[in-house]
């Protein structure tokens, strides 16, 4: 196993190739892209699923990588938390004010159902 998870480096490399100029809103659909919110602070919407790498890191340098990747969370124009628990963590860790924080829980409409075993 490598000495560290290289996924954070992949996110940074991806970001260097993005050109998001000319868009009215930039939706960053995962907290690992939060560092991009600093580039687009007045028009970025960020969805945060959890802060697990910050609160309970899975990798040796997970907390350090998370601090960098999540650095844009307080800079986003609007932050969407997918649960009340995540909203609570965002308030505690980043002091996100209520007017910039929304809780939108993902769910499937009742018309969707599991495919029965064949």
C-alpha positions in Angstrom: 0.0 0.0 0.0 1.3 3.4 -0.8 2.4 5.6 2.1 -0.4 8.0 1.5 -3.6 8.2 -0.5 -2.9 10.0 -3.8 -6.6 11.0 -4.4 -6.1 14.5 -3.1 -3.4 15.1 -5.6 -5.7 14.0 -8.4 -8.3 16.5 -7.2 -5.7 19.3 -7.3 -4.5 18.2 -10.8 -8.1 18.1 -12.1 -8.7 21.6 -10.7 -5.7 23.0 -12.6 -7.4 21.9 -15.9 -10.8 23.3 -15.2 -12.0 26.5 -16.8 -15.2 27.6 -15.1 -15.1 31.2 -16.3 -18.4 32.3 -17.8 -20.7 30.3 -15.6 -23.2 32.0 -13.4 -23.1 29.2 -10.7 -20.4 26.6 -10.0 -21.8 23.6 -8.2 -19.1 21.7 -6.4 -20.8 18.4 -5.7 -18.5 17.0 -3.1 -16.6 18.4 -0.2 -13.2 17.3 -1.6 -13.7 20.0 -4.3 -14.3 22.7 -1.7 -10.9 24.2 -2.2 -12.2 25.5 -5.6 -14.8 27.6 -3.8 -12.0 30.1 -3.0 -11.7 30.7 -6.7 -15.4 31.4 -7.2 -16.6 32.7 -3.7 -19.6 34.7 -5.0 -21.1 32.0 -7.2 -20.1 28.6 -5.7 -22.6 26.2 -4.3 -21.0 23.3 -2.4 -22.6 20.0 -1.4 -21.0 18.4 1.7 -21.8 14.8 2.3 -19.6 14.3 5.4 -16.5 15.5 7.1 -15.2 12.0 8.0 -11.6 12.6 6.8 -11.5 15.6 9.1 -13.2 14.2 12.1 -12.0 10.5 11.8 -9.3 10.2 9.1 -9.1 6.9 7.3 -5.5 7.5 6.0 -2.3 8.4 7.8 -2.3 11.9 6.4 -6.1 12.1 5.8 -6.6 15.0 8.2 -3.9 17.1 6.6 -5.3 16.5 3.1 -8.8 17.2 4.3 -7.7 20.5 5.8 -6.5 21.6 2.4 -9.3 20.1 0.3 -12.0 21.5 2.7 -10.3 24.9 3.0 -12.9 26.5 0.7 -15.9 25.4 2.7 -16.2 28.7 4.6 -15.7 30.6 1.3 -18.6 29.0 -0.6 -21.6 31.3 -1.3 -23.9 28.5 -0.3 -23.3 25.2 1.4 -25.6 22.2 1.1 -25.4 19.6 3.8 -27.0 16.2 3.1 -28.0 15.6 6.7 -28.7 17.5 10.0 -25.6 15.8 11.4 -23.4 17.1 8.6 -24.9 20.6 9.1 -24.0 20.4 12.8 -20.5 19.5 11.9 -20.2 22.3 9.4 -21.3 24.8 12.0 -18.9 23.4 14.6 -15.8 23.0 12.4 -16.2 25.9 10.0 -18.7 28.3 11.6 -21.0 28.3 8.5 -23.8 30.8 9.2 -27.4 29.5 8.9 -28.2 31.9 6.0 -25.5 30.2 3.9 -26.3 26.6 5.0 -29.1 24.5 3.7 -30.0 20.9 4.6 -31.2 18.9 1.5 -31.5 15.2 2.2 -31.2 12.9 -0.8 -34.0 10.5 -1.3 -35.8 8.6 -4.1 -39.4 9.3 -5.0 -41.9 6.6 -4.0 -42.2 5.5 -7.6 -38.7 4.1 -7.5 -38.2 0.7 -5.9 -35.7 -2.1 -5.7 -35.4 -4.5 -8.5 -36.5 -7.9 -7.2 -33.9 -10.7 -7.3 -34.2 -12.6 -10.6 
